Amino acid sequence: MKLKNNLAIMAALQGLTLGQLAEKAGMNRQNLSIIKRRGSCSPMTAVKIAAALGVDVTEIIQEEEENHGSSDWRLLHERRQV
């Protein structure tokens, strides 16, 4: 899942460092740094990061440019809304 390039900005708006964001998301700082640099992560990790930021996951992911996996993502997102 492709992430927008705004994690550091969104964390800063919440008064969080990336290390603090990682801790809130239940991961270590190194993993979050790799995710940020790579620009992608699993759908579940995106949900955890978004929850730690207090935003909907759609605010941190890029629109689905590639069609593979998009139905899986919609299903996960719909389940989270219920």
Protein Blocks (a to p, Z undefined) as FASTA:
>chain_A
ZZdfklmmmmmmnopafklmmmmnopafklmmmmmmnopacfklmmmmmmmnopafklmp
ccdfbfghklmmmmmmmmmmZZ
